[in-house]
Amino acid sequence: MIELDAATFLLQWATGGLLFCWVTTRRRLVGLGYGWLLRATYGLMAIGALAIGLRFGTNWPRDLAAAGVALAAGVALWQSLVRRRVGVSGQVALAEARTARVAAMTGIDRQARAKDEVTDGAPEFDPRLDLVAPIIGLVGIAAVAIADGDPAWLAAARLLVGTAFLGAVSDAMLLGHWYLVQPGLSREPLGELVRFTGITWVPEVLLLLVPTGMLSVLSGSIDDGWGGMLGWFWAACAITTGGLVAVTVAALRERQYSAVMAATGLLYLAILTAFGTDVVARALLRA
């Protein structure tokens, strides 16, 4: 029978997404709205994990962690909203540098109001708050693996690496779209998330091959209920994801702005194959 623990999966997805939200926000380059989008989206996922867990099979460490993730994401979102007038230091510095360059070229000097005049000296959002939710989530995920895994170390490794893998590819796809809102943004934040996707893809696939793993499905030792088709579907997803990440990295090396949009389109496909890589294996192996 194919089974999938939806509560744990949603907690994984929310935790990974919020972890890589911090990876991006710590640079202070991307606009505040991107963080709002991610905290709200993944906070709702954590609430969904809590609701499903309480309704269809309570695991108190996991469910308490889901509640903690939702609360921590909400606190970070609240502080970011309260301090929105301050803006993001890196984004403001880039805008000021470009204004100065235009003034030097054209002689037109637009004097911006002093920052303290706008913000009354208030501090900007502290990105370290974005680390609280994923730390709580990782504790809950590890508790699930210890309680239900056989062996526990393999289940923990698969769940934790899968958390990072799903979070990296999801945030990369969302950040690619953010360039439509903030077109002057450097490609480095997106490139960083794509690199993390590629880095986590390697242990994600290898851990799923460790016995008892997907090799048993491919060999027929584990019956997938579809004559082995799901095993080969998993293999196709795993290989395709690696290929898409490599092509996305190559696309981001191109100088044209359209390269970012091309990379985003490739990430659309990568997120589908990445989820096939993780979810199909977890359902078949009941990890």
MIVOMI-551516 format. One record per residue: residue in three letters; residue number from 1; x, y, z negated of N, C-alpha, C in turn. Coordinates in pm, 1 decimal, decimal comma. Each point is the difference from the previous one (the first is absolute). Layout:
<sites>
  resn  resi        nX        nY        nZ       caX       caY       caZ        cX        cY        cZ
   ALA   NUM         X         Y         Z         X         Y         Z         X         Y         Z
...
</sites>
This chain:
<sites>
  resn  resi        nX        nY        nZ       caX       caY       caZ        cX        cY        cZ
   MET     1      84,6    -119,5       0,0     -84,6     119,5       0,0      88,1     124,5       0,0
   ILE     2     -35,7      96,6      85,4      71,7     126,2       5,3     -55,2      92,5    -107,0
   GLU     3      88,2      51,1     -86,3     -41,6      87,0    -109,1      88,6     123,4      -3,6
   LEU     4     -57,2     113,6     -43,4      77,2     122,8     -14,6     -50,5      73,7    -122,5
   ASP     5      90,2      32,1     -90,0     -33,9      74,8    -120,9      -8,5     147,6      38,0
   ALA     6    -121,3      45,7      28,3     -18,4     136,1      50,3      40,2     105,7    -101,9
   ALA     7     -23,4     -26,0    -127,9      34,6      98,3    -103,1     150,9      21,3      -6,0
   THR     8      75,7    -109,4       2,1     145,6      11,9      -2,3      51,0      65,7     126,9
   PHE     9     -59,6     -36,1     113,0      42,7      58,9     126,4     -21,3     151,5       1,5
   LEU    10    -116,6      46,2     -44,9     -25,6     143,6      -3,6      94,1      71,6     -96,3
   LEU    11      30,3     -64,5    -113,7      94,4      60,5     -93,7     138,8       7,9      62,9
   GLN    12      39,4    -104,6      72,1     127,1       3,9      72,6       5,2     118,3      95,9
   TRP    13    -103,1      10,8      81,4      -3,4     102,7     103,8       6,1     139,3     -63,4
   ALA    14     -79,3      20,7    -105,1      -0,8     130,2     -66,9     135,6      30,1     -63,1
   THR    15      59,7     -99,7     -64,1     128,2      20,0     -66,2     110,3      31,6      99,8
   GLY    16       5,2     -77,1     107,9     101,7      25,1     101,8     -17,7     134,7      66,9
   GLY    17    -125,2      35,8      29,7     -24,9     128,9      63,1      40,6     115,8     -88,5
   LEU    18     -28,2      -9,3    -129,5      36,4     107,6     -92,5     150,3       3,9     -25,6
   LEU    19      65,4    -115,6       5,3     145,7      -2,0     -13,8      65,9      79,2     112,8
   PHE    20     -44,3     -23,9     122,8      61,7      69,8     112,6     -55,5     141,1      17,7
   CYS    21    -110,7      30,2     -66,9     -41,4     139,4     -12,6     108,0      77,3     -75,1
   TRP    22      49,8     -58,2    -109,9     108,6      64,1     -74,7     126,4      10,5      84,0
   VAL    23      31,4    -103,3      77,6     119,3       3,9      84,9      -3,5     123,0      90,1
   THR    24    -118,3      34,3      49,4     -13,2     115,8      87,9     -10,6     130,9     -76,4
   THR    25     -81,8       4,2    -105,1     -21,6     127,5     -69,7     124,0      45,4     -75,3
   ARG    26      88,6     -90,9     -36,7     118,2      40,1     -75,2      91,2      91,5      82,0
   ARG    27     -11,6      -3,9     131,7      82,6      83,5      86,6     -47,4     145,3       4,6
   ARG    28    -124,0      25,2     -38,4     -58,9     134,4      -1,2       0,4      63,1     138,7
   LEU    29     -31,8     -80,1     101,3      -4,8      48,9     138,0    -139,6      -6,1      58,5
   VAL    30     -75,8    -103,2     -35,4    -132,4     -22,6      58,0    -103,2      80,8     -78,1
   GLY    31     -97,7      57,0      70,8    -102,4      82,2     -62,4     -79,2     -73,5    -106,6
   LEU    32     -60,5      77,8     -89,7     -72,5     -56,8    -112,9    -116,5     -88,5      43,9
   GLY    33     -62,1      31,1     112,0    -116,2     -75,6      44,1      29,2    -146,3      25,2
   TYR    34     122,0     -30,8      42,0      36,8    -140,5      22,3      -5,3     -77,6    -131,4
   GLY    35      53,4      58,8    -104,9      -6,9     -64,8    -130,7    -142,5     -13,6     -48,5
   TRP    36     -82,9     101,3      24,4    -140,8      -9,2     -40,7     -67,7    -117,9      68,9
   LEU    37      25,8     -13,8     129,7     -59,9    -109,4      77,0      38,7    -135,2     -57,0
   LEU    38     128,4     -18,9     -27,7      46,9    -130,4     -46,5     -47,7     -29,2    -141,4
   ARG    39       6,8      98,1     -88,8     -42,3     -26,1    -138,7    -149,0     -32,2      -7,3
   ALA    40     -80,2      72,1      77,0    -143,8     -25,3      -1,4     -31,7    -136,7      60,7
   THR    41      63,8     -31,8     113,0     -27,1    -126,9      68,5      40,2    -119,0     -85,5
   TYR    42     122,3       2,0     -49,3      48,1    -115,0     -76,5     -60,8      -4,8    -139,9
   GLY    43     -36,4     115,3     -53,8     -71,4      -1,4    -127,3    -134,0     -70,1      13,1
   LEU    44     -70,7      24,3     110,6    -126,7     -68,9      24,4      22,0    -149,9      21,1
   MET    45     110,5     -36,6      65,1      31,1    -142,9      15,3      20,1     -65,7    -135,8
   ALA    46      68,3      69,8     -90,9      21,7     -56,1    -133,6    -132,3     -17,0     -73,0
   ILE    47     -90,8      94,7      16,9    -133,1     -13,6     -60,0     -71,5    -120,9      60,1
   GLY    48      13,6     -19,5     132,1     -58,2    -116,9      63,8      58,2    -129,4     -53,7
   ALA    49     132,9      -2,0     -24,9      63,5    -119,0     -57,2     -56,5     -29,8    -138,1
   LEU    50     -19,6     104,9     -79,0     -56,6     -18,1    -133,8    -142,2     -54,8       7,1
   ALA    51     -81,6      57,0      87,6    -139,5     -42,7      11,5      -9,6    -145,0      46,0
   ILE    52      79,9     -37,8     100,4      -3,8    -137,6      50,1      50,7     -97,7    -105,4
   GLY    53     106,1      40,2     -70,8      53,4     -87,6    -103,3     -98,2     -25,1    -112,2
   LEU    54     -68,5     103,4     -43,4     -97,1     -16,2    -108,1    -120,6     -80,7      44,5
   ARG    55     -32,5       8,6     129,0    -119,7     -68,5      49,7      27,3    -144,5      37,5
   PHE    56     115,8     -29,6      57,8      20,4    -132,8      57,4     111,8     -80,8     -65,3
   GLY    57      52,8      43,4    -109,2     105,1     -78,2     -66,2      96,3      90,5     -72,7
   THR    58     -23,5      18,3    -128,0      78,4      95,5     -77,8     139,5     -53,1     -29,1
   ASN    59      97,1      84,3      24,7     137,8     -21,6     -43,3      38,3     129,5     -70,9
   TRP    60      -1,1      -2,6    -133,2       9,6     124,8     -73,9     126,0      81,1      27,2
   PRO    61     118,3     -60,7       7,7     117,8      82,1      33,3     -14,4      70,2     135,0
   ARG    62     -48,4     -74,3     100,5     -18,9      60,2     132,4    -106,8     107,5      -2,1
   ASP    63    -112,6     -27,5     -64,5    -110,7      95,0       1,5      32,8     126,0     -80,2
   LEU    64      70,0     -16,3    -111,5      43,6     117,7     -75,6     101,3      81,1      80,4
   ALA    65      86,8     -70,3      73,8      96,5      69,6      85,3     -71,4      77,3     110,3
   ALA    66    -104,2     -59,6      58,7     -76,9      68,5     103,8     -62,6     128,1     -55,3
   ALA    67     -54,8      -9,1    -122,7     -56,4     119,4     -62,6     107,9     104,7     -24,2
   GLY    68     118,3     -45,1     -43,7     110,3      92,6     -23,4      49,3      65,7     127,0
   VAL    69       5,3     -75,9     109,7      41,4      55,7     129,1     -97,7     108,8      44,5
   ALA    70    -129,2     -28,7     -10,1    -101,0      98,4      39,8      10,6     126,1     -85,1
   LEU    71      18,3     -16,4    -130,5      10,0     114,8     -90,3     125,5      82,5      29,8
   ALA    72     114,0     -67,8      16,4     125,2      70,8      25,7      -3,2      72,9     133,9
   ALA    73     -58,4     -63,6     102,2     -13,2      66,5     129,8     -90,4     122,3     -11,8
   GLY    74    -106,4     -12,4     -80,5     -89,6     113,2     -20,0      67,0     115,2     -72,4
   VAL    75      83,3     -29,4     -99,5      72,1     105,3     -72,7      97,5      71,8      93,3
   ALA    76      72,9     -77,8      81,3      93,6      61,3      94,7     -74,8      86,7     101,3
   LEU    77    -114,0     -48,6      47,8     -80,5      78,3      93,7     -48,7     128,4     -65,3
   TRP    78     -44,0      -9,0    -123,2     -49,8     117,9     -71,2     110,3     104,5     -15,8
   GLN    79     120,3     -43,1     -41,0     107,4      98,0     -17,6      39,2      64,2     132,8
   SER    80       2,0     -80,4     106,4      33,8      55,2     131,1    -102,9     103,9      45,1
   LEU    81    -128,0     -26,3     -28,3    -104,6      95,9      35,6      12,1     128,1     -82,4
   VAL    82      28,0     -15,2    -129,2      11,7     116,3     -88,1     116,5      88,9      43,1
   ARG    83     108,2     -61,2      45,1     120,1      75,1      34,8      15,0      22,4     150,5
   ARG    84    -109,4     -10,0      73,0       7,0       8,0     146,1      48,0     135,6      50,1
   ARG    85     -25,9     107,6     -75,3      41,0     133,6      44,2     151,8      14,2       7,6
   VAL    86      71,3     -81,2     -76,2     146,5       7,8       2,2      55,4     -56,2     130,7
   GLY    87     -69,0     -99,1      55,0      45,8     -61,7     123,7     107,7    -103,7     -24,4
   VAL    88      74,2     -31,0     104,0     106,9     -99,6      -4,0     130,1      70,8      34,2
   SER    89      99,1     -11,5     -86,2     121,7      80,0      12,2      69,7     -19,6     134,3
   GLY    90      14,7    -124,5      43,0      68,1     -24,6     126,4     -75,5      57,1     118,2
   GLN    91    -131,4     -14,1       0,1     -82,8      53,9     107,4       7,7     152,2       2,8
   VAL    92      -5,3      63,8    -117,9       9,0     146,1      -8,0     136,2      48,7      47,7
   ALA    93     107,5     -69,3     -41,5     134,7      39,2      41,3      16,3     -10,1     151,2
   LEU    94     -55,8    -104,3      60,7       8,6     -16,1     144,5     -74,2     111,5      71,2
   ALA    95    -119,6      34,9     -50,0     -76,4     108,3      60,9      74,7     132,5      -9,2
   GLU    96      62,3      24,5    -114,7      75,6     124,4     -17,0     119,6       4,6      92,9
   ALA    97      69,1    -112,7      16,9     115,9      -4,8      88,7     -40,6      25,6     144,5
   ARG    98    -114,2     -54,9      39,8     -45,7      22,0     137,5     -44,9     144,0      20,8
   THR    99     -62,2      59,5    -102,6     -39,8     140,0       8,5     122,2      88,9      16,5
   ALA   100     105,8     -30,7     -75,2     123,0      78,1       9,7      64,2     -15,1     137,6
   ARG   101      -7,2    -121,9      56,4      58,6     -21,4     131,9     -76,0      76,0     107,0
   VAL   102    -133,3       0,0      -9,9     -81,4      76,2      95,1      28,0     149,3     -13,0
   ALA   103      16,0      47,5    -123,1      28,2     141,9     -21,9     133,4      38,1      60,9
   ALA   104      99,2     -88,8     -11,4     131,8      28,3      57,2      -4,5       3,5     151,7
   MET   105     -88,2     -82,0      59,7      -7,9      -6,7     146,0     -84,5     111,8      59,6
   THR   106    -106,2      37,8     -68,8     -97,0      94,2      57,8      -0,3     137,2     -65,7
   GLY   107      56,8       9,5    -119,1      -5,0     126,6     -71,2    -130,1      20,5     -75,2
   ILE   108     -91,6     -98,2       8,1    -127,9       8,6     -70,9      17,3     -69,1    -135,0
   ASP   109     -11,4      76,5    -106,3      23,3     -53,6    -132,6    -129,7       0,6     -79,0
   ARG   110     -48,9    -119,8     -31,6    -120,1     -11,9     -81,8      42,6     -28,7    -143,8
   GLN   111     -20,7      93,8     -85,0      37,2     -15,1    -139,6    -108,7     -76,3     -75,5
   ALA   112      35,3    -119,4     -47,7     -95,5     -78,6     -78,2      -3,3      52,3    -143,0
   ARG   113    -113,5     -14,2     -63,4      -8,7      39,6    -139,6      91,6     -86,0     -85,2
   ALA   114      52,6      59,8    -103,0      87,2     -74,9     -89,3     -74,9    -118,7     -57,7
   LYS   115      73,7    -109,9     -20,3     -63,6    -121,8     -47,6     -68,0      22,0    -134,5
   ASP   116      64,6      70,9     -90,9     -57,8      22,0    -132,2    -129,3      79,9       7,7
   GLU   117     -11,0      84,7     105,0    -123,3      77,5      16,5    -117,3     -90,4      32,3
   VAL   118      28,0    -109,1      71,3    -105,7     -92,4      40,1     -30,2    -100,1    -110,8
   THR   119     104,8     -43,8     -69,9     -16,0    -112,5     -92,2       4,9      37,8    -146,7
   ASP   120      31,6     125,4     -29,7      14,8      42,6    -139,5     107,2     -81,4     -72,1
   GLY   121     100,7     -43,5      74,7     111,2     -74,2     -59,7     -32,8    -141,8     -40,1
   ALA   122    -111,5     -54,1      43,5     -38,9    -136,4     -37,1      91,2    -101,7      69,0
   PRO   123      28,9    -112,8     -65,0      82,6    -103,5      63,6     -78,6     -72,6     107,4
   GLU   124      72,1     -57,7      96,7     -68,0     -78,6     102,1     -26,4    -141,6     -50,5
   PHE   125     -72,8     -77,0      78,5     -35,4    -136,6     -37,0     125,5     -82,7     -24,6
   ASP   126      -1,2     -78,8    -106,3     113,4     -85,3     -34,3     -17,9    -136,7      65,0
   PRO   127      80,5     -34,0     102,3     -20,1    -127,4      71,3      25,6    -122,9     -85,4
   ARG   128      64,3      17,0    -115,2      21,7    -116,8     -86,3    -131,2     -58,1     -49,9
   LEU   129    -105,4      80,6      -0,2    -131,0     -51,8     -38,9     -47,5    -109,4      95,1
   ASP   130      45,8       4,3     124,7     -40,4    -100,9      97,1      63,0    -136,2     -27,9
   LEU   131      96,9      -5,6     -91,2      62,6    -127,7     -32,9     -78,2     -77,1    -106,1
   VAL   132     -82,3      69,9     -77,3     -68,5     -64,2    -112,5     -94,3    -109,6      49,5
   ALA   133     -82,9      30,7      98,7     -98,3     -97,5      49,2      64,9    -126,7      55,1
   PRO   134     100,8       9,9      87,9      58,7    -124,9      50,7      71,1     -82,1    -107,2
   ILE   135      57,9      64,7    -100,6      63,1     -76,5    -108,2    -104,7     -83,2     -73,8
   ILE   136    -113,9      63,2     -29,6    -109,4     -73,2     -65,9     -48,9    -114,4      88,7
   GLY   137     -17,5      27,8     128,2     -48,2    -102,0      92,0      94,6    -117,9      12,3
   LEU   138     130,5      26,5       3,9      97,4    -108,6      12,6      -2,3     -91,8    -121,4
   VAL   139     -23,4      57,5    -117,4     -10,8     -82,4    -121,0    -119,9     -94,0      11,1
   GLY   140    -114,0      52,0      45,5    -118,4     -83,3      15,6      18,0    -108,8     103,3
   ILE   141      66,6      30,9     109,8      22,9     -99,0     105,5      93,7    -109,5     -49,2
   ALA   142     106,0      38,7     -71,8      91,8    -100,0     -55,1     -72,0     -91,6     -98,8
   ALA   143     -93,5      56,8     -77,0     -75,2     -81,0     -96,4     -84,5    -104,4      71,3
   VAL   144     -58,6      34,5     113,8     -78,5     -96,4      78,0      88,0    -114,8      45,6
   ALA   145     120,3      32,5      49,9      90,2    -103,8      48,8      44,3     -93,2    -111,6
   ILE   146      29,7      56,8    -116,1      45,2     -81,6    -112,9    -110,7     -92,8     -47,3
   ALA   147    -123,7      50,7       1,9    -112,1     -79,4     -49,6     -42,4    -108,5      97,7
   ASP   148       2,1      30,7     129,7     -58,9     -91,7      98,0      99,9     -62,8      95,6
   GLY   149     122,4      51,7       6,1      94,8     -46,9     100,0      60,1    -135,1     -33,3
   ASP   150      32,1     -76,3     104,1      64,4    -130,5     -18,2      93,6     -23,4     118,3
   PRO   151     130,3      31,1     -14,3      64,7      54,2    -119,2     -24,4     150,8     -14,7
   ALA   152      10,6      47,7    -122,4     -32,3     140,0     -27,9      95,8      95,8      68,8
   TRP   153     130,4     -35,8       9,0      97,3      92,2      59,0     -29,7      23,7     147,5
   LEU   154     -42,0    -105,5      70,0     -29,0      12,9     142,3    -126,8      81,5      21,1
   ALA   155    -102,1     -27,4     -81,0    -123,3      77,6      11,0      25,3     147,2     -30,5
   ALA   156      80,9      28,0    -103,3      30,6     138,5     -35,3      76,0      68,5     111,9
   ALA   157      98,8     -68,5      56,0      79,5      59,2     107,7     -87,1      30,5     121,3
   ARG   158     -87,0     -93,8      35,8     -87,8      21,4     115,1     -95,8     116,3     -22,6
   LEU   159     -59,2       6,0    -119,3     -96,4     106,1     -27,4      67,4     137,2      -5,5
   LEU   160     115,9       8,3     -63,5      66,6     129,2     -15,2      56,5      50,2     133,3
   VAL   161      60,7     -90,0      76,1      51,9      40,1     131,7    -116,6      34,4      92,5
   GLY   162    -107,3     -79,6      -6,8    -117,5      31,1      80,7     -59,9     134,6     -34,3
   THR   163       4,1      37,2    -127,5     -48,0     130,9     -42,4      76,8     111,1      68,9
   ALA   164     132,5     -10,5      -1,7      82,9     102,2      64,1     -19,6       0,6     152,5
   PHE   165     -10,3    -118,2      58,2     -15,8     -13,1     145,9    -129,7      65,3      46,8
   LEU   166    -110,8     -32,0     -65,4    -128,8      57,3      38,4      -3,8     150,0     -25,0
   GLY   167      58,7      44,6    -109,8       0,9     142,5     -29,8      81,6      79,3      99,4
   ALA   168     116,0     -52,1      38,6      87,1      72,5      92,1     -64,5      15,9     137,5
   VAL   169     -55,3    -108,1      53,8     -57,2       8,6     134,6    -127,2      84,6       0,6
   SER   170     -80,1      -7,0    -106,6    -121,9      80,3      -7,0      32,7     149,6      -7,9
   ASP   171      95,0      35,3     -87,0      35,6     141,0     -15,9      69,1      54,0     124,8
   ALA   172      78,2     -83,6      67,5      64,5      44,4     122,5    -104,3      36,4     105,3
   MET   173    -101,8     -83,2      13,7    -105,4      29,4      96,8     -73,9     129,2     -35,7
   LEU   174     -31,7      18,9    -128,3     -70,6     119,9     -43,4      87,0     124,7      15,8
   LEU   175     129,0     -12,7     -30,9      89,0     115,4      14,1      17,6      38,3     146,3
   GLY   176       1,0     -98,6      88,4      10,2      31,8     142,5    -112,4      90,8      44,9
   HIS   177    -121,0     -22,1     -51,8    -112,3      86,7      34,0      14,1     138,2     -62,8
   TRP   178      70,1       8,2    -111,4      13,6     128,9     -68,9      78,8     100,8      83,1
   TYR   179      78,6     -46,1      95,7      76,2      92,0      85,2     -92,0      85,3      86,9
   LEU   180    -123,9     -43,2      20,2     -97,3      84,0      69,9     -40,7     119,3     -86,1
   VAL   181       3,5     -17,7    -131,8     -33,7     107,1     -93,1     121,1      88,3     -26,8
   GLN   182     118,3     -59,5      -3,4     124,2      71,0     -32,0     102,5     -28,8     109,4
   PRO   183     -18,0      58,7     119,1      82,5     -36,9     115,6     147,6      35,5     -12,5
   GLY   184      35,4      93,8     -85,7     140,5      36,1     -14,8      77,1     -87,8     -94,8
   LEU   185     -66,0    -100,8     -55,1      62,5     -87,4     -99,3     112,7     -80,8      62,7
   SER   186     109,0     -13,6     -74,5     111,8     -82,8      44,6     -44,9    -144,7      16,1
   ARG   187      66,8     -72,8      89,0     -32,4    -141,6      19,7      56,3     -89,6    -109,9
   GLU   188      85,9      52,2     -83,4      66,4     -82,9     -99,2     -96,0     -69,6     -94,8
   PRO   189    -105,4      66,5     -53,3     -91,8     -73,7     -87,9     -65,7    -119,6      68,6
   LEU   190     -39,5      17,0     126,3     -61,0    -111,5      72,6     102,9    -108,0      28,4
   GLY   191     119,7      42,2      42,0     105,1     -97,8      26,1      35,2     -81,2    -122,8
   GLU   192      -3,5      64,7    -116,6      30,0     -69,8    -124,5    -102,4    -109,6     -27,1
   LEU   193    -128,9      30,0      18,3    -103,4    -100,3     -24,2       8,8    -114,6     100,9
   VAL   194      32,9      31,1     123,4      14,5    -105,3     101,0     117,9     -90,4     -35,4
   ARG   195     108,8      60,3     -47,6     115,2     -81,6     -40,9     -36,1     -89,6    -118,2
   PHE   196     -74,0      52,8     -95,7     -41,8     -82,1    -113,0     -90,0    -114,8      46,0
   THR   197     -83,9      26,7     100,4     -84,3    -107,3      53,6      85,8    -112,0      57,0
   GLY   198     102,6      38,0      75,6      89,4    -100,1      56,2      79,0     -74,7    -106,3
   ILE   199      44,0      73,1    -102,7      77,7     -62,5    -107,0     -84,1    -100,5     -77,5
   THR   200    -124,2      35,8     -29,9     -85,8     -91,2     -77,3     -54,2    -113,3      85,1
   TRP   201      -4,9      19,3     132,5     -47,9    -106,0      88,4      86,5    -125,4     -10,7
   VAL   202     130,5      19,1     -15,2      92,3    -115,2      -3,6     -29,7     -91,5    -118,9
   PRO   203       2,9      48,5    -125,7     -32,6     -91,2    -111,6    -145,4     -44,8       0,8
   GLU   204     -90,1      82,4      53,4    -140,6     -40,2       9,4     -12,8    -130,2      78,7
   VAL   205      61,0      -6,1     116,5      -9,1    -119,9      84,6      77,3    -116,0     -61,4
   LEU   206     120,9      27,9     -48,4      82,8    -108,1     -54,7     -65,1     -64,6    -121,4
   LEU   207     -58,1      81,1     -88,4     -62,8     -55,7    -119,7    -122,3     -84,4      34,4
   LEU   208     -69,6      37,3     106,4    -116,6     -77,8      40,3      38,6    -131,7      67,5
   LEU   209     127,2     -12,5      37,8      48,5    -124,7      58,0      54,5     -95,8    -105,4
   VAL   210      30,6      53,2    -120,2      55,2     -84,7    -106,6    -103,9    -105,4     -39,4
   PRO   211      40,0    -127,4     -10,2     -97,0    -105,0     -37,6     -58,3      23,7    -138,5
   THR   212    -125,3     -25,9     -20,2     -95,1     -37,2     104,0     -47,0     127,8      68,4
   GLY   213      23,6       7,3     131,6     -28,1     122,3      71,8     -56,9     -24,9     137,2
   MET   214      18,3      99,0      87,2     -62,9      -4,8     131,4      60,2    -106,7      91,3
   LEU   215     121,5     -44,5     -30,2      54,8    -111,2      77,9     -85,1    -124,8     -17,8
   SER   216     -57,7     -16,7    -118,3     -87,5    -114,8     -24,9    -128,4      10,9      80,2
   VAL   217     -47,6     122,8      19,7    -119,2      20,8      82,3      32,1     -27,9     145,8
   LEU   218     115,8      49,8      45,7      38,9     -18,9     140,0      26,2    -147,2      31,8
   SER   219      50,2     -73,1     -98,3      28,2    -142,6      23,5    -123,3     -87,5     -15,8
   GLY   220    -107,7      56,0     -55,3    -122,2     -76,1     -20,4     -12,3     -61,6    -137,5
   SER   221     101,3      18,0     -87,8      -7,4     -54,8    -136,2    -112,5      64,5     -79,7
   ILE   222     -25,8     127,5      29,5    -114,2      69,8     -58,1    -100,2      23,9     111,7
   ASP   223    -120,7     -46,4     -17,1    -104,6      13,7     101,2     -64,1     137,4     -12,0
   ASP   224       8,3      78,3     107,8     -60,3     134,4      -4,2    -148,2      -2,2      36,8
   GLY   225     -50,8    -117,9      36,0    -141,1     -10,6      35,6     -30,7      40,1     142,8
   TRP   226     101,6      43,6      73,9     -20,3      43,3     138,1      97,6     -69,9      95,0
   GLY   227      40,7    -119,3     -35,7      88,9     -76,0      87,1     137,3      61,8      15,7
   GLY   228      46,1      72,8    -100,3     132,1      62,4       5,8       2,3     138,0      64,0
   MET   229    -114,4      47,5      50,1      -2,2     127,7      71,2      36,3     117,8     -91,2
   LEU   230     -45,9      -3,8    -124,4      28,8     110,6     -91,0     149,4       9,2     -31,9
   GLY   231      66,0    -113,5      -6,7     143,7       1,5     -22,8      73,6      69,7     112,9
   TRP   232     -37,6     -30,3     123,3      65,3      64,6     114,6     -42,5     146,5      11,7
   PHE   233    -122,0      29,6     -41,1     -42,1     140,2      -3,9      87,3      78,1     -98,2
   TRP   234      28,3     -60,2    -116,2      87,4      64,9     -97,0     138,2      24,2      59,7
   ALA   235      54,5    -101,5      66,5     133,3      13,5      59,2       2,8     111,7     103,2
   ALA   236    -105,4       8,4      80,9      -6,4     107,0     100,7      -5,7     136,8     -66,9
   CYS   237     -78,3      11,2    -108,4     -10,0     127,3     -72,2     134,5      38,8     -59,2
   ALA   238      69,7     -96,1     -59,8     128,5      28,9     -63,6     102,2      47,5     102,1
   ILE   239      10,4     -69,5     111,4      97,2      37,1     103,8     -36,4     133,8      63,0
   THR   240    -127,7      18,8      27,8     -44,3     124,4      63,2      23,2     120,1     -90,3
   THR   241     -20,8     -17,7    -130,8      22,5     111,1     -92,5     145,1      44,7       4,5
   GLY   242      92,4     -94,2      -3,5     141,2      35,7       8,6      31,9      72,3     129,6
   GLY   243     -57,7     -48,3     110,5      23,4      65,9     128,7     -56,3     140,8       4,2
   LEU   244    -119,5      18,2     -54,1     -61,9     132,9       0,0      78,9      99,2     -84,6
   VAL   245      52,1     -45,7    -113,3      81,2      88,5     -83,7     126,1      42,4      75,4
   ALA   246      63,5     -93,6      68,6     120,6      32,4      76,2     -29,7     100,8     111,3
   VAL   247    -111,2     -19,2      69,5     -36,4      93,1     107,9     -36,3     137,1     -57,2
   THR   248     -64,3       2,0    -117,4     -34,7     127,4     -63,3     125,2      77,8     -38,2
   VAL   249      99,9     -69,5     -53,0     127,2      65,5     -32,5      61,1      60,6     126,0
   ALA   250      -3,6     -74,1     110,5      54,3      50,6     126,2     -78,1     121,1      49,3
   ALA   251    -132,7      -3,5     -14,2     -82,5     112,5      44,8      34,1     127,6     -75,8
   LEU   252      26,3     -11,4    -129,5      29,3     118,0     -81,2     135,5      60,6      32,3
   ARG   253      82,2     -70,4      75,3     128,5      56,6      41,9     -14,9      95,7     117,2
   GLU   254    -113,5      -6,8      70,0     -23,5      89,6     112,2     -25,5     141,6     -50,4
   ARG   255      42,1      99,7      75,6      -5,9     138,0     -46,2    -136,8      63,1      19,0
   GLN   256     -78,2     -46,2      95,9    -129,7      59,4      25,4     -95,2     -20,0    -117,6
   TYR   257     -86,1      99,7     -22,1     -97,0      -9,5    -108,8     -96,2    -115,5      23,5
   SER   258     -26,5     -32,4     125,9     -92,6    -109,8      30,4      51,5    -133,4     -54,2
   ALA   259     129,5      -7,4     -29,7      55,3    -123,4     -54,4     -61,4     -32,3    -135,4
   VAL   260     -32,8     103,0     -78,4     -62,9     -22,8    -130,1    -138,1     -61,2      19,3
   MET   261     -74,3      49,6      98,2    -132,4     -55,3      26,8      10,0    -142,9      53,7
   ALA   262     102,8     -25,9      81,1      20,3    -136,3      48,3      31,9     -93,4    -116,5
   ALA   263      84,5      47,6     -91,7      33,1     -80,4    -117,3    -124,5     -28,0     -84,4
   THR   264     -87,2      99,6     -12,4    -122,8     -18,8     -77,3     -89,0    -106,0      64,2
   GLY   265      -9,0       2,4     133,2     -77,6    -102,3      69,3      56,7    -139,2     -21,3
   LEU   266     131,7     -11,0       1,3      63,4    -129,5     -26,2     -26,6     -46,0    -142,8
   LEU   267      -3,2      95,3     -92,9     -27,5     -34,3    -139,4    -144,2     -46,2     -19,0
   TYR   268     -92,2      50,0      84,4    -137,1     -51,5      -2,3       1,2    -150,9      22,4
   LEU   269      76,5     -41,7     100,2       8,6    -143,5      29,1      75,2     -73,1    -110,0
   ALA   270     106,4      63,2     -50,8      81,5     -64,9    -102,4     -78,7     -25,9    -127,6
   ILE   271     -90,1      91,2     -34,6     -75,6     -21,6    -123,7     -94,4    -119,6      14,9
   LEU   272     -51,6     -21,9     119,7     -85,8    -116,6      23,0      79,7    -129,6      -9,3
   THR   273     115,4      -4,1      66,4      80,2    -122,4      -3,2      63,6     -20,8    -137,7
   ALA   274      32,4     109,6     -69,9      56,8     -12,6    -134,8    -101,9     -60,8     -95,4
   PHE   275    -123,9      43,4      11,2    -103,7     -57,0     -85,9     -25,3    -145,2      37,6
   GLY   276       8,7     -31,8     127,7     -11,2    -140,4      39,3     111,8     -83,1     -59,5
   THR   277     120,0      55,0      -3,0     114,2     -70,4     -57,1     -21,6     -30,7    -147,4
   ASP   278     -48,1      97,6     -75,4     -14,0     -17,3    -144,7    -129,7     -72,1     -37,2
   VAL   279    -111,0      44,9      53,7    -130,0     -50,1     -45,5     -23,8    -144,0      44,1
   VAL   280      33,4     -32,5     124,3     -21,7    -137,3      46,9      80,9     -98,5     -83,1
   ALA   281     125,9      34,3     -26,6      84,0     -89,9     -79,1     -54,0     -14,2    -142,4
   ARG   282     -41,5     109,7     -60,6     -50,8      -6,9    -137,2    -127,2     -81,7      -7,4
   ALA   283     -85,3      13,4     102,7    -124,4     -77,1      -0,3      26,6    -149,6      15,9
   LEU   284      98,1     -34,5      83,3      29,8    -140,8      22,6      76,3     -63,1    -116,4
   LEU   285      89,6      78,6     -59,4      81,7     -52,4    -108,3     -60,4      26,1    -136,2
   ARG   286    -111,2      80,1      -1,7     -65,9      37,5    -124,7      97,0      62,4     -96,7
   ALA   287      88,1      88,1      54,6     102,5      63,5     -83,2     -53,7     124,5     -64,1
</sites>
